[in-house]
Amino acid sequence: MFSLNANFTRFTDQHLQVTNIIHKAFLEVSEKGTEAAAATILAIQESGGISAKVFHCDRPFMFLIMDNNTKNLIFTGAYLGPTM
């Protein structure tokens, strides 16, 4: 999807590339139960001279998702490795 060679011909005749994905998640836990919601936004542009960034994961790690404006912690997670 992020590759310069991504194939979206089933959707359009243009040669497009996804350049950014923003995912927002909401989770509320209370005595009444749990409520969750999520939304995802894709940034798409015509392919050009943009080089893809590659991130190689060769060991487990934890990650944090923070709001850039408020610096609030939104989500935490862990990558344990690829599933076989």
mmCIF file of the N, C-alpha and C atoms, coordinates in Angstrom:
data_MODEL
# 
_entry.id   MODEL 
# 
loop_
_atom_site.group_PDB 
_atom_site.id 
_atom_site.type_symbol 
_atom_site.label_atom_id 
_atom_site.label_alt_id 
_atom_site.label_comp_id 
_atom_site.label_asym_id 
_atom_site.label_entity_id 
_atom_site.label_seq_id 
_atom_site.pdbx_PDB_ins_code 
_atom_site.Cartn_x 
_atom_site.Cartn_y 
_atom_site.Cartn_z 
_atom_site.occupancy 
_atom_site.B_iso_or_equiv 
_atom_site.pdbx_formal_charge 
_atom_site.auth_seq_id 
_atom_site.auth_comp_id 
_atom_site.auth_asym_id 
_atom_site.auth_atom_id 
_atom_site.pdbx_PDB_model_num 
ATOM 1   N N  . MET A 1 1  ? 0.817   -1.183  0.000   1.00 0.00 ? 1  MET A N  1 
ATOM 2   C CA . MET A 1 1  ? 0.000   0.000   0.000   1.00 0.00 ? 1  MET A CA 1 
ATOM 3   C C  . MET A 1 1  ? 0.869   1.257   0.000   1.00 0.00 ? 1  MET A C  1 
ATOM 4   N N  . PHE A 1 2  ? 1.973   1.264   0.773   1.00 0.00 ? 2  PHE A N  1 
ATOM 5   C CA . PHE A 1 2  ? 2.848   2.426   0.831   1.00 0.00 ? 2  PHE A CA 1 
ATOM 6   C C  . PHE A 1 2  ? 3.913   2.397   -0.258  1.00 0.00 ? 2  PHE A C  1 
ATOM 7   N N  . SER A 1 3  ? 4.013   1.309   -0.982  1.00 0.00 ? 3  SER A N  1 
ATOM 8   C CA . SER A 1 3  ? 5.038   1.139   -2.005  1.00 0.00 ? 3  SER A CA 1 
ATOM 9   C C  . SER A 1 3  ? 4.748   2.013   -3.216  1.00 0.00 ? 3  SER A C  1 
ATOM 10  N N  . LEU A 1 4  ? 5.802   2.422   -3.897  1.00 0.00 ? 4  LEU A N  1 
ATOM 11  C CA . LEU A 1 4  ? 5.626   3.151   -5.151  1.00 0.00 ? 4  LEU A CA 1 
ATOM 12  C C  . LEU A 1 4  ? 5.002   2.251   -6.209  1.00 0.00 ? 4  LEU A C  1 
ATOM 13  N N  . ASN A 1 5  ? 5.049   0.943   -6.006  1.00 0.00 ? 5  ASN A N  1 
ATOM 14  C CA . ASN A 1 5  ? 4.485   -0.018  -6.953  1.00 0.00 ? 5  ASN A CA 1 
ATOM 15  C C  . ASN A 1 5  ? 3.113   -0.521  -6.524  1.00 0.00 ? 5  ASN A C  1 
ATOM 16  N N  . ALA A 1 6  ? 2.468   0.145   -5.568  1.00 0.00 ? 6  ALA A N  1 
ATOM 17  C CA . ALA A 1 6  ? 1.147   -0.278  -5.100  1.00 0.00 ? 6  ALA A CA 1 
ATOM 18  C C  . ALA A 1 6  ? 0.170   -0.285  -6.274  1.00 0.00 ? 6  ALA A C  1 
ATOM 19  N N  . ASN A 1 7  ? -0.701  -1.280  -6.314  1.00 0.00 ? 7  ASN A N  1 
ATOM 20  C CA . ASN A 1 7  ? -1.626  -1.446  -7.428  1.00 0.00 ? 7  ASN A CA 1 
ATOM 21  C C  . ASN A 1 7  ? -3.052  -1.167  -6.962  1.00 0.00 ? 7  ASN A C  1 
ATOM 22  N N  . PHE A 1 8  ? -3.593  -0.020  -7.381  1.00 0.00 ? 8  PHE A N  1 
ATOM 23  C CA . PHE A 1 8  ? -4.970  0.354   -7.049  1.00 0.00 ? 8  PHE A CA 1 
ATOM 24  C C  . PHE A 1 8  ? -5.837  0.391   -8.306  1.00 0.00 ? 8  PHE A C  1 
ATOM 25  N N  . THR A 1 9  ? -5.479  -0.389  -9.331  1.00 0.00 ? 9  THR A N  1 
ATOM 26  C CA . THR A 1 9  ? -6.194  -0.332  -10.605 1.00 0.00 ? 9  THR A CA 1 
ATOM 27  C C  . THR A 1 9  ? -7.637  -0.819  -10.494 1.00 0.00 ? 9  THR A C  1 
ATOM 28  N N  . ARG A 1 10 ? -7.973  -1.543  -9.447  1.00 0.00 ? 10 ARG A N  1 
ATOM 29  C CA . ARG A 1 10 ? -9.379  -1.946  -9.268  1.00 0.00 ? 10 ARG A CA 1 
ATOM 30  C C  . ARG A 1 10 ? -10.243 -0.760  -8.851  1.00 0.00 ? 10 ARG A C  1 
ATOM 31  N N  . PHE A 1 11 ? -9.611  0.329   -8.382  1.00 0.00 ? 11 PHE A N  1 
ATOM 32  C CA . PHE A 1 11 ? -10.342 1.493   -7.891  1.00 0.00 ? 11 PHE A CA 1 
ATOM 33  C C  . PHE A 1 11 ? -10.261 2.691   -8.825  1.00 0.00 ? 11 PHE A C  1 
ATOM 34  N N  . THR A 1 12 ? -9.134  2.847   -9.549  1.00 0.00 ? 12 THR A N  1 
ATOM 35  C CA . THR A 1 12 ? -8.924  4.038   -10.370 1.00 0.00 ? 12 THR A CA 1 
ATOM 36  C C  . THR A 1 12 ? -7.892  3.753   -11.453 1.00 0.00 ? 12 THR A C  1 
ATOM 37  N N  . ASP A 1 13 ? -7.904  4.569   -12.511 1.00 0.00 ? 13 ASP A N  1 
ATOM 38  C CA . ASP A 1 13 ? -6.899  4.464   -13.569 1.00 0.00 ? 13 ASP A CA 1 
ATOM 39  C C  . ASP A 1 13 ? -5.621  5.210   -13.204 1.00 0.00 ? 13 ASP A C  1 
ATOM 40  N N  . GLN A 1 14 ? -5.675  6.080   -12.200 1.00 0.00 ? 14 GLN A N  1 
ATOM 41  C CA . GLN A 1 14 ? -4.499  6.842   -11.785 1.00 0.00 ? 14 GLN A CA 1 
ATOM 42  C C  . GLN A 1 14 ? -3.533  5.945   -11.017 1.00 0.00 ? 14 GLN A C  1 
ATOM 43  N N  . HIS A 1 15 ? -2.246  6.273   -11.093 1.00 0.00 ? 15 HIS A N  1 
ATOM 44  C CA . HIS A 1 15 ? -1.227  5.545   -10.332 1.00 0.00 ? 15 HIS A CA 1 
ATOM 45  C C  . HIS A 1 15 ? -1.096  6.239   -8.972  1.00 0.00 ? 15 HIS A C  1 
ATOM 46  N N  . LEU A 1 16 ? -1.723  5.674   -7.938  1.00 0.00 ? 16 LEU A N  1 
ATOM 47  C CA . LEU A 1 16 ? -1.789  6.302   -6.621  1.00 0.00 ? 16 LEU A CA 1 
ATOM 48  C C  . LEU A 1 16 ? -0.916  5.571   -5.613  1.00 0.00 ? 16 LEU A C  1 
ATOM 49  N N  . GLN A 1 17 ? -0.583  6.294   -4.551  1.00 0.00 ? 17 GLN A N  1 
ATOM 50  C CA . GLN A 1 17 ? 0.185   5.729   -3.442  1.00 0.00 ? 17 GLN A CA 1 
ATOM 51  C C  . GLN A 1 17 ? -0.380  6.278   -2.142  1.00 0.00 ? 17 GLN A C  1 
ATOM 52  N N  . VAL A 1 18 ? -0.536  5.418   -1.135  1.00 0.00 ? 18 VAL A N  1 
ATOM 53  C CA . VAL A 1 18 ? -0.940  5.865   0.196   1.00 0.00 ? 18 VAL A CA 1 
ATOM 54  C C  . VAL A 1 18 ? 0.299   6.438   0.868   1.00 0.00 ? 18 VAL A C  1 
ATOM 55  N N  . THR A 1 19 ? 0.210   7.685   1.333   1.00 0.00 ? 19 THR A N  1 
ATOM 56  C CA . THR A 1 19 ? 1.363   8.349   1.937   1.00 0.00 ? 19 THR A CA 1 
ATOM 57  C C  . THR A 1 19 ? 1.258   8.455   3.446   1.00 0.00 ? 19 THR A C  1 
ATOM 58  N N  . ASN A 1 20 ? 0.062   8.322   3.981   1.00 0.00 ? 20 ASN A N  1 
ATOM 59  C CA . ASN A 1 20 ? -0.107  8.498   5.420   1.00 0.00 ? 20 ASN A CA 1 
ATOM 60  C C  . ASN A 1 20 ? -1.416  7.849   5.851   1.00 0.00 ? 20 ASN A C  1 
ATOM 61  N N  . ILE A 1 21 ? -1.412  7.263   7.022   1.00 0.00 ? 21 ILE A N  1 
ATOM 62  C CA . ILE A 1 21 ? -2.640  6.739   7.616   1.00 0.00 ? 21 ILE A CA 1 
ATOM 63  C C  . ILE A 1 21 ? -2.729  7.285   9.032   1.00 0.00 ? 21 ILE A C  1 
ATOM 64  N N  . ILE A 1 22 ? -3.881  7.848   9.370   1.00 0.00 ? 22 ILE A N  1 
ATOM 65  C CA . ILE A 1 22 ? -4.124  8.336   10.728  1.00 0.00 ? 22 ILE A CA 1 
ATOM 66  C C  . ILE A 1 22 ? -5.244  7.487   11.312  1.00 0.00 ? 22 ILE A C  1 
ATOM 67  N N  . HIS A 1 23 ? -4.980  6.891   12.450  1.00 0.00 ? 23 HIS A N  1 
ATOM 68  C CA . HIS A 1 23 ? -5.982  6.060   13.112  1.00 0.00 ? 23 HIS A CA 1 
ATOM 69  C C  . HIS A 1 23 ? -6.245  6.636   14.495  1.00 0.00 ? 23 HIS A C  1 
ATOM 70  N N  . LYS A 1 24 ? -7.513  6.856   14.796  1.00 0.00 ? 24 LYS A N  1 
ATOM 71  C CA . LYS A 1 24 ? -7.892  7.350   16.118  1.00 0.00 ? 24 LYS A CA 1 
ATOM 72  C C  . LYS A 1 24 ? -8.780  6.305   16.775  1.00 0.00 ? 24 LYS A C  1 
ATOM 73  N N  . ALA A 1 25 ? -8.515  6.060   18.040  1.00 0.00 ? 25 ALA A N  1 
ATOM 74  C CA . ALA A 1 25 ? -9.292  5.069   18.783  1.00 0.00 ? 25 ALA A CA 1 
ATOM 75  C C  . ALA A 1 25 ? -9.810  5.692   20.071  1.00 0.00 ? 25 ALA A C  1 
ATOM 76  N N  . PHE A 1 26 ? -10.981 5.231   20.506  1.00 0.00 ? 26 PHE A N  1 
ATOM 77  C CA . PHE A 1 26 ? -11.615 5.708   21.727  1.00 0.00 ? 26 PHE A CA 1 
ATOM 78  C C  . PHE A 1 26 ? -11.979 4.493   22.562  1.00 0.00 ? 26 PHE A C  1 
ATOM 79  N N  . LEU A 1 27 ? -11.653 4.551   23.834  1.00 0.00 ? 27 LEU A N  1 
ATOM 80  C CA . LEU A 1 27 ? -11.978 3.455   24.747  1.00 0.00 ? 27 LEU A CA 1 
ATOM 81  C C  . LEU A 1 27 ? -12.397 4.050   26.078  1.00 0.00 ? 27 LEU A C  1 
ATOM 82  N N  . GLU A 1 28 ? -13.608 3.713   26.525  1.00 0.00 ? 28 GLU A N  1 
ATOM 83  C CA . GLU A 1 28 ? -14.093 4.182   27.822  1.00 0.00 ? 28 GLU A CA 1 
ATOM 84  C C  . GLU A 1 28 ? -14.498 2.971   28.651  1.00 0.00 ? 28 GLU A C  1 
ATOM 85  N N  . VAL A 1 29 ? -13.941 2.871   29.840  1.00 0.00 ? 29 VAL A N  1 
ATOM 86  C CA . VAL A 1 29 ? -14.260 1.776   30.747  1.00 0.00 ? 29 VAL A CA 1 
ATOM 87  C C  . VAL A 1 29 ? -14.861 2.379   32.007  1.00 0.00 ? 29 VAL A C  1 
ATOM 88  N N  . SER A 1 30 ? -16.053 1.915   32.387  1.00 0.00 ? 30 SER A N  1 
ATOM 89  C CA . SER A 1 30 ? -16.714 2.417   33.595  1.00 0.00 ? 30 SER A CA 1 
ATOM 90  C C  . SER A 1 30 ? -17.462 1.266   34.258  1.00 0.00 ? 30 SER A C  1 
ATOM 91  N N  . GLU A 1 31 ? -18.139 1.589   35.345  1.00 0.00 ? 31 GLU A N  1 
ATOM 92  C CA . GLU A 1 31 ? -18.922 0.577   36.047  1.00 0.00 ? 31 GLU A CA 1 
ATOM 93  C C  . GLU A 1 31 ? -20.040 0.029   35.166  1.00 0.00 ? 31 GLU A C  1 
ATOM 94  N N  . LYS A 1 32 ? -20.494 0.815   34.197  1.00 0.00 ? 32 LYS A N  1 
ATOM 95  C CA . LYS A 1 32 ? -21.594 0.413   33.323  1.00 0.00 ? 32 LYS A CA 1 
ATOM 96  C C  . LYS A 1 32 ? -21.136 -0.486  32.174  1.00 0.00 ? 32 LYS A C  1 
ATOM 97  N N  . GLY A 1 33 ? -19.842 -0.555  31.939  1.00 0.00 ? 33 GLY A N  1 
ATOM 98  C CA . GLY A 1 33 ? -19.338 -1.384  30.844  1.00 0.00 ? 33 GLY A CA 1 
ATOM 99  C C  . GLY A 1 33 ? -18.227 -0.683  30.082  1.00 0.00 ? 33 GLY A C  1 
ATOM 100 N N  . THR A 1 34 ? -17.962 -1.171  28.893  1.00 0.00 ? 34 THR A N  1 
ATOM 101 C CA . THR A 1 34 ? -16.894 -0.648  28.054  1.00 0.00 ? 34 THR A CA 1 
ATOM 102 C C  . THR A 1 34 ? -17.471 -0.187  26.726  1.00 0.00 ? 34 THR A C  1 
ATOM 103 N N  . GLU A 1 35 ? -17.026 0.974   26.270  1.00 0.00 ? 35 GLU A N  1 
ATOM 104 C CA . GLU A 1 35 ? -17.434 1.499   24.973  1.00 0.00 ? 35 GLU A CA 1 
ATOM 105 C C  . GLU A 1 35 ? -16.175 1.824   24.187  1.00 0.00 ? 35 GLU A C  1 
ATOM 106 N N  . ALA A 1 36 ? -16.149 1.419   22.923  1.00 0.00 ? 36 ALA A N  1 
ATOM 107 C CA . ALA A 1 36 ? -14.979 1.671   22.088  1.00 0.00 ? 36 ALA A CA 1 
ATOM 108 C C  . ALA A 1 36 ? -15.430 2.099   20.697  1.00 0.00 ? 36 ALA A C  1 
ATOM 109 N N  . ALA A 1 37 ? -14.617 2.932   20.060  1.00 0.00 ? 37 ALA A N  1 
ATOM 110 C CA . ALA A 1 37 ? -14.868 3.369   18.690  1.00 0.00 ? 37 ALA A CA 1 
ATOM 111 C C  . ALA A 1 37 ? -13.533 3.676   18.039  1.00 0.00 ? 37 ALA A C  1 
ATOM 112 N N  . ALA A 1 38 ? -13.506 3.632   16.720  1.00 0.00 ? 38 ALA A N  1 
ATOM 113 C CA . ALA A 1 38 ? -12.265 3.925   16.005  1.00 0.00 ? 38 ALA A CA 1 
ATOM 114 C C  . ALA A 1 38 ? -12.590 4.506   14.639  1.00 0.00 ? 38 ALA A C  1 
ATOM 115 N N  . ALA A 1 39 ? -11.662 5.300   14.108  1.00 0.00 ? 39 ALA A N  1 
ATOM 116 C CA . ALA A 1 39 ? -11.785 5.876   12.771  1.00 0.00 ? 39 ALA A CA 1 
ATOM 117 C C  . ALA A 1 39 ? -10.401 5.924   12.142  1.00 0.00 ? 39 ALA A C  1 
ATOM 118 N N  . THR A 1 40 ? -10.355 5.708   10.836  1.00 0.00 ? 40 THR A N  1 
ATOM 119 C CA . THR A 1 40 ? -9.087  5.721   10.118  1.00 0.00 ? 40 THR A CA 1 
ATOM 120 C C  . THR A 1 40 ? -9.197  6.643   8.917   1.00 0.00 ? 40 THR A C  1 
ATOM 121 N N  . ILE A 1 41 ? -8.153  7.455   8.694   1.00 0.00 ? 41 ILE A N  1 
ATOM 122 C CA . ILE A 1 41 ? -8.088  8.367   7.556   1.00 0.00 ? 41 ILE A CA 1 
ATOM 123 C C  . ILE A 1 41 ? -6.861  7.998   6.730   1.00 0.00 ? 41 ILE A C  1 
ATOM 124 N N  . LEU A 1 42 ? -7.033  7.896   5.409   1.00 0.00 ? 42 LEU A N  1 
ATOM 125 C CA . LEU A 1 42 ? -5.920  7.614   4.509   1.00 0.00 ? 42 LEU A CA 1 
ATOM 126 C C  . LEU A 1 42 ? -5.576  8.861   3.714   1.00 0.00 ? 42 LEU A C  1 
ATOM 127 N N  . ALA A 1 43 ? -4.290  9.173   3.577   1.00 0.00 ? 43 ALA A N  1 
ATOM 128 C CA . ALA A 1 43 ? -3.823  10.246  2.701   1.00 0.00 ? 43 ALA A CA 1 
ATOM 129 C C  . ALA A 1 43 ? -3.279  9.588   1.443   1.00 0.00 ? 43 ALA A C  1 
ATOM 130 N N  . ILE A 1 44 ? -3.847  9.956   0.294   1.00 0.00 ? 44 ILE A N  1 
ATOM 131 C CA . ILE A 1 44 ? -3.468  9.340   -0.972  1.00 0.00 ? 44 ILE A CA 1 
ATOM 132 C C  . ILE A 1 44 ? -3.034  10.429  -1.937  1.00 0.00 ? 44 ILE A C  1 
ATOM 133 N N  . GLN A 1 45 ? -1.969  10.146  -2.690  1.00 0.00 ? 45 GLN A N  1 
ATOM 134 C CA . GLN A 1 45 ? -1.532  11.086  -3.717  1.00 0.00 ? 45 GLN A CA 1 
ATOM 135 C C  . GLN A 1 45 ? -1.030  10.300  -4.912  1.00 0.00 ? 45 GLN A C  1 
ATOM 136 N N  . GLU A 1 46 ? -0.906  11.005  -6.047  1.00 0.00 ? 46 GLU A N  1 
ATOM 137 C CA . GLU A 1 46 ? -0.358  10.348  -7.222  1.00 0.00 ? 46 GLU A CA 1 
ATOM 138 C C  . GLU A 1 46 ? 1.091   10.006  -6.952  1.00 0.00 ? 46 GLU A C  1 
ATOM 139 N N  . SER A 1 47 ? 1.513   8.831   -7.413  1.00 0.00 ? 47 SER A N  1 
ATOM 140 C CA . SER A 1 47 ? 2.892   8.394   -7.186  1.00 0.00 ? 47 SER A CA 1 
ATOM 141 C C  . SER A 1 47 ? 3.856   9.333   -7.881  1.00 0.00 ? 47 SER A C  1 
ATOM 142 N N  . GLY A 1 48 ? 4.986   9.515   -7.247  1.00 0.00 ? 48 GLY A N  1 
ATOM 143 C CA . GLY A 1 48 ? 6.002   10.387  -7.802  1.00 0.00 ? 48 GLY A CA 1 
ATOM 144 C C  . GLY A 1 48 ? 7.340   10.010  -7.241  1.00 0.00 ? 48 GLY A C  1 
ATOM 145 N N  . GLY A 1 49 ? 8.127   11.010  -6.904  1.00 0.00 ? 49 GLY A N  1 
ATOM 146 C CA . GLY A 1 49 ? 9.474   10.781  -6.422  1.00 0.00 ? 49 GLY A CA 1 
ATOM 147 C C  . GLY A 1 49 ? 9.581   10.558  -4.935  1.00 0.00 ? 49 GLY A C  1 
ATOM 148 N N  . ILE A 1 50 ? 8.513   10.166  -4.275  1.00 0.00 ? 50 ILE A N  1 
ATOM 149 C CA . ILE A 1 50 ? 8.558   9.954   -2.829  1.00 0.00 ? 50 ILE A CA 1 
ATOM 150 C C  . ILE A 1 50 ? 9.158   8.584   -2.547  1.00 0.00 ? 50 ILE A C  1 
ATOM 151 N N  . SER A 1 51 ? 10.147  8.534   -1.686  1.00 0.00 ? 51 SER A N  1 
ATOM 152 C CA . SER A 1 51 ? 10.736  7.246   -1.331  1.00 0.00 ? 51 SER A CA 1 
ATOM 153 C C  . SER A 1 51 ? 10.030  6.691   -0.095  1.00 0.00 ? 51 SER A C  1 
ATOM 154 N N  . ALA A 1 52 ? 9.807   5.395   -0.107  1.00 0.00 ? 52 ALA A N  1 
ATOM 155 C CA . ALA A 1 52 ? 9.138   4.747   1.019   1.00 0.00 ? 52 ALA A CA 1 
ATOM 156 C C  . ALA A 1 52 ? 10.109  4.574   2.174   1.00 0.00 ? 52 ALA A C  1 
ATOM 157 N N  . LYS A 1 53 ? 9.611   4.734   3.394   1.00 0.00 ? 53 LYS A N  1 
ATOM 158 C CA . LYS A 1 53 ? 10.410  4.495   4.591   1.00 0.00 ? 53 LYS A CA 1 
ATOM 159 C C  . LYS A 1 53 ? 10.200  3.050   5.018   1.00 0.00 ? 53 LYS A C  1 
ATOM 160 N N  . VAL A 1 54 ? 11.278  2.361   5.308   1.00 0.00 ? 54 VAL A N  1 
ATOM 161 C CA . VAL A 1 54 ? 11.212  0.960   5.705   1.00 0.00 ? 54 VAL A CA 1 
ATOM 162 C C  . VAL A 1 54 ? 11.599  0.852   7.169   1.00 0.00 ? 54 VAL A C  1 
ATOM 163 N N  . PHE A 1 55 ? 10.788  0.123   7.921   1.00 0.00 ? 55 PHE A N  1 
ATOM 164 C CA . PHE A 1 55 ? 11.039  -0.092  9.337   1.00 0.00 ? 55 PHE A CA 1 
ATOM 165 C C  . PHE A 1 55 ? 11.130  -1.594  9.559   1.00 0.00 ? 55 PHE A C  1 
ATOM 166 N N  . HIS A 1 56 ? 12.314  -2.096  9.884   1.00 0.00 ? 56 HIS A N  1 
ATOM 167 C CA . HIS A 1 56 ? 12.526  -3.524  10.112  1.00 0.00 ? 56 HIS A CA 1 
ATOM 168 C C  . HIS A 1 56 ? 12.423  -3.817  11.611  1.00 0.00 ? 56 HIS A C  1 
ATOM 169 N N  . CYS A 1 57 ? 11.598  -4.789  11.966  1.00 0.00 ? 57 CYS A N  1 
ATOM 170 C CA . CYS A 1 57 ? 11.419  -5.197  13.363  1.00 0.00 ? 57 CYS A CA 1 
ATOM 171 C C  . CYS A 1 57 ? 12.038  -6.570  13.540  1.00 0.00 ? 57 CYS A C  1 
ATOM 172 N N  . ASP A 1 58 ? 13.134  -6.642  14.290  1.00 0.00 ? 58 ASP A N  1 
ATOM 173 C CA . ASP A 1 58 ? 13.761  -7.943  14.512  1.00 0.00 ? 58 ASP A CA 1 
ATOM 174 C C  . ASP A 1 58 ? 13.720  -8.366  15.972  1.00 0.00 ? 58 ASP A C  1 
ATOM 175 N N  . ARG A 1 59 ? 12.940  -7.647  16.764  1.00 0.00 ? 59 ARG A N  1 
ATOM 176 C CA . ARG A 1 59 ? 12.772  -8.015  18.173  1.00 0.00 ? 59 ARG A CA 1 
ATOM 177 C C  . ARG A 1 59 ? 11.487  -7.359  18.689  1.00 0.00 ? 59 ARG A C  1 
ATOM 178 N N  . PRO A 1 60 ? 10.927  -7.876  19.771  1.00 0.00 ? 60 PRO A N  1 
ATOM 179 C CA . PRO A 1 60 ? 9.713   -7.280  20.339  1.00 0.00 ? 60 PRO A CA 1 
ATOM 180 C C  . PRO A 1 60 ? 9.960   -5.851  20.824  1.00 0.00 ? 60 PRO A C  1 
ATOM 181 N N  . PHE A 1 61 ? 8.909   -5.041  20.781  1.00 0.00 ? 61 PHE A N  1 
ATOM 182 C CA . PHE A 1 61 ? 9.001   -3.683  21.305  1.00 0.00 ? 61 PHE A CA 1 
ATOM 183 C C  . PHE A 1 61 ? 7.617   -3.203  21.720  1.00 0.00 ? 61 PHE A C  1 
ATOM 184 N N  . MET A 1 62 ? 7.580   -2.172  22.531  1.00 0.00 ? 62 MET A N  1 
ATOM 185 C CA . MET A 1 62 ? 6.331   -1.524  22.931  1.00 0.00 ? 62 MET A CA 1 
ATOM 186 C C  . MET A 1 62 ? 6.228   -0.204  22.198  1.00 0.00 ? 62 MET A C  1 
ATOM 187 N N  . PHE A 1 63 ? 4.992   0.258   21.968  1.00 0.00 ? 63 PHE A N  1 
ATOM 188 C CA . PHE A 1 63 ? 4.808   1.549   21.316  1.00 0.00 ? 63 PHE A CA 1 
ATOM 189 C C  . PHE A 1 63 ? 3.728   2.349   22.025  1.00 0.00 ? 63 PHE A C  1 
ATOM 190 N N  . LEU A 1 64 ? 3.814   3.655   21.878  1.00 0.00 ? 64 LEU A N  1 
ATOM 191 C CA . LEU A 1 64 ? 2.854   4.598   22.451  1.00 0.00 ? 64 LEU A CA 1 
ATOM 192 C C  . LEU A 1 64 ? 2.306   5.455   21.328  1.00 0.00 ? 64 LEU A C  1 
ATOM 193 N N  . ILE A 1 65 ? 1.019   5.734   21.351  1.00 0.00 ? 65 ILE A N  1 
ATOM 194 C CA . ILE A 1 65 ? 0.409   6.674   20.413  1.00 0.00 ? 65 ILE A CA 1 
ATOM 195 C C  . ILE A 1 65 ? -0.006  7.884   21.224  1.00 0.00 ? 65 ILE A C  1 
ATOM 196 N N  . MET A 1 66 ? 0.534   9.050   20.830  1.00 0.00 ? 66 MET A N  1 
ATOM 197 C CA . MET A 1 66 ? 0.282   10.279  21.583  1.00 0.00 ? 66 MET A CA 1 
ATOM 198 C C  . MET A 1 66 ? -0.327  11.331  20.671  1.00 0.00 ? 66 MET A C  1 
ATOM 199 N N  . ASP A 1 67 ? -1.130  12.206  21.243  1.00 0.00 ? 67 ASP A N  1 
ATOM 200 C CA . ASP A 1 67 ? -1.667  13.358  20.535  1.00 0.00 ? 67 ASP A CA 1 
ATOM 201 C C  . ASP A 1 67 ? -0.560  14.398  20.420  1.00 0.00 ? 67 ASP A C  1 
ATOM 202 N N  . ASN A 1 68 ? -0.216  14.798  19.200  1.00 0.00 ? 68 ASN A N  1 
ATOM 203 C CA . ASN A 1 68 ? 0.866   15.768  19.006  1.00 0.00 ? 68 ASN A CA 1 
ATOM 204 C C  . ASN A 1 68 ? 0.557   17.130  19.615  1.00 0.00 ? 68 ASN A C  1 
ATOM 205 N N  . ASN A 1 69 ? -0.710  17.518  19.644  1.00 0.00 ? 69 ASN A N  1 
ATOM 206 C CA . ASN A 1 69 ? -1.066  18.842  20.168  1.00 0.00 ? 69 ASN A CA 1 
ATOM 207 C C  . ASN A 1 69 ? -1.081  18.886  21.691  1.00 0.00 ? 69 ASN A C  1 
ATOM 208 N N  . THR A 1 70 ? -1.731  17.900  22.305  1.00 0.00 ? 70 THR A N  1 
ATOM 209 C CA . THR A 1 70 ? -1.897  17.933  23.765  1.00 0.00 ? 70 THR A CA 1 
ATOM 210 C C  . THR A 1 70 ? -0.841  17.125  24.501  1.00 0.00 ? 70 THR A C  1 
ATOM 211 N N  . LYS A 1 71 ? -0.099  16.290  23.770  1.00 0.00 ? 71 LYS A N  1 
ATOM 212 C CA . LYS A 1 71 ? 0.907   15.385  24.352  1.00 0.00 ? 71 LYS A CA 1 
ATOM 213 C C  . LYS A 1 71 ? 0.269   14.327  25.258  1.00 0.00 ? 71 LYS A C  1 
ATOM 214 N N  . ASN A 1 72 ? -1.044  14.121  25.131  1.00 0.00 ? 72 ASN A N  1 
ATOM 215 C CA . ASN A 1 72 ? -1.732  13.088  25.904  1.00 0.00 ? 72 ASN A CA 1 
ATOM 216 C C  . ASN A 1 72 ? -1.467  11.714  25.309  1.00 0.00 ? 72 ASN A C  1 
ATOM 217 N N  . LEU A 1 73 ? -1.288  10.727  26.165  1.00 0.00 ? 73 LEU A N  1 
ATOM 218 C CA . LEU A 1 73 ? -1.126  9.346   25.737  1.00 0.00 ? 73 LEU A CA 1 
ATOM 219 C C  . LEU A 1 73 ? -2.491  8.806   25.331  1.00 0.00 ? 73 LEU A C  1 
ATOM 220 N N  . ILE A 1 74 ? -2.597  8.292   24.119  1.00 0.00 ? 74 ILE A N  1 
ATOM 221 C CA . ILE A 1 74 ? -3.870  7.814   23.602  1.00 0.00 ? 74 ILE A CA 1 
ATOM 222 C C  . ILE A 1 74 ? -3.954  6.296   23.642  1.00 0.00 ? 74 ILE A C  1 
ATOM 223 N N  . PHE A 1 75 ? -2.854  5.619   23.322  1.00 0.00 ? 75 PHE A N  1 
ATOM 224 C CA . PHE A 1 75 ? -2.898  4.169   23.201  1.00 0.00 ? 75 PHE A CA 1 
ATOM 225 C C  . PHE A 1 75 ? -1.506  3.606   23.419  1.00 0.00 ? 75 PHE A C  1 
ATOM 226 N N  . THR A 1 76 ? -1.428  2.412   23.979  1.00 0.00 ? 76 THR A N  1 
ATOM 227 C CA . THR A 1 76 ? -0.157  1.696   24.088  1.00 0.00 ? 76 THR A CA 1 
ATOM 228 C C  . THR A 1 76 ? -0.340  0.312   23.481  1.00 0.00 ? 76 THR A C  1 
ATOM 229 N N  . GLY A 1 77 ? 0.743   -0.260  23.041  1.00 0.00 ? 77 GLY A N  1 
ATOM 230 C CA . GLY A 1 77 ? 0.670   -1.594  22.464  1.00 0.00 ? 77 GLY A CA 1 
ATOM 231 C C  . GLY A 1 77 ? 2.023   -2.265  22.488  1.00 0.00 ? 77 GLY A C  1 
ATOM 232 N N  . ALA A 1 78 ? 2.049   -3.503  22.065  1.00 0.00 ? 78 ALA A N  1 
ATOM 233 C CA . ALA A 1 78 ? 3.295   -4.263  22.019  1.00 0.00 ? 78 ALA A CA 1 
ATOM 234 C C  . ALA A 1 78 ? 3.335   -5.068  20.734  1.00 0.00 ? 78 ALA A C  1 
ATOM 235 N N  . TYR A 1 79 ? 4.504   -5.095  20.101  1.00 0.00 ? 79 TYR A N  1 
ATOM 236 C CA . TYR A 1 79 ? 4.758   -5.942  18.945  1.00 0.00 ? 79 TYR A CA 1 
ATOM 237 C C  . TYR A 1 79 ? 5.587   -7.113  19.446  1.00 0.00 ? 79 TYR A C  1 
ATOM 238 N N  . LEU A 1 80 ? 5.068   -8.321  19.290  1.00 0.00 ? 80 LEU A N  1 
ATOM 239 C CA . LEU A 1 80 ? 5.761   -9.499  19.803  1.00 0.00 ? 80 LEU A CA 1 
ATOM 240 C C  . LEU A 1 80 ? 6.488   -10.269 18.715  1.00 0.00 ? 80 LEU A C  1 
ATOM 241 N N  . GLY A 1 81 ? 6.206   -9.971  17.475  1.00 0.00 ? 81 GLY A N  1 
ATOM 242 C CA . GLY A 1 81 ? 6.862   -10.640 16.360  1.00 0.00 ? 81 GLY A CA 1 
ATOM 243 C C  . GLY A 1 81 ? 5.841   -11.100 15.342  1.00 0.00 ? 81 GLY A C  1 
ATOM 244 N N  . PRO A 1 82 ? 6.305   -11.513 14.159  1.00 0.00 ? 82 PRO A N  1 
ATOM 245 C CA . PRO A 1 82 ? 5.368   -11.964 13.127  1.00 0.00 ? 82 PRO A CA 1 
ATOM 246 C C  . PRO A 1 82 ? 4.716   -13.285 13.524  1.00 0.00 ? 82 PRO A C  1 
ATOM 247 N N  . THR A 1 83 ? 3.487   -13.469 13.093  1.00 0.00 ? 83 THR A N  1 
ATOM 248 C CA . THR A 1 83 ? 2.801   -14.737 13.343  1.00 0.00 ? 83 THR A CA 1 
ATOM 249 C C  . THR A 1 83 ? 3.172   -15.713 12.245  1.00 0.00 ? 83 THR A C  1 
ATOM 250 N N  . MET A 1 84 ? 3.310   -16.934 12.604  1.00 0.00 ? 84 MET A N  1 
ATOM 251 C CA . MET A 1 84 ? 3.718   -17.960 11.627  1.00 0.00 ? 84 MET A CA 1 
ATOM 252 C C  . MET A 1 84 ? 2.504   -18.673 11.094  1.00 0.00 ? 84 MET A C  1 
# 
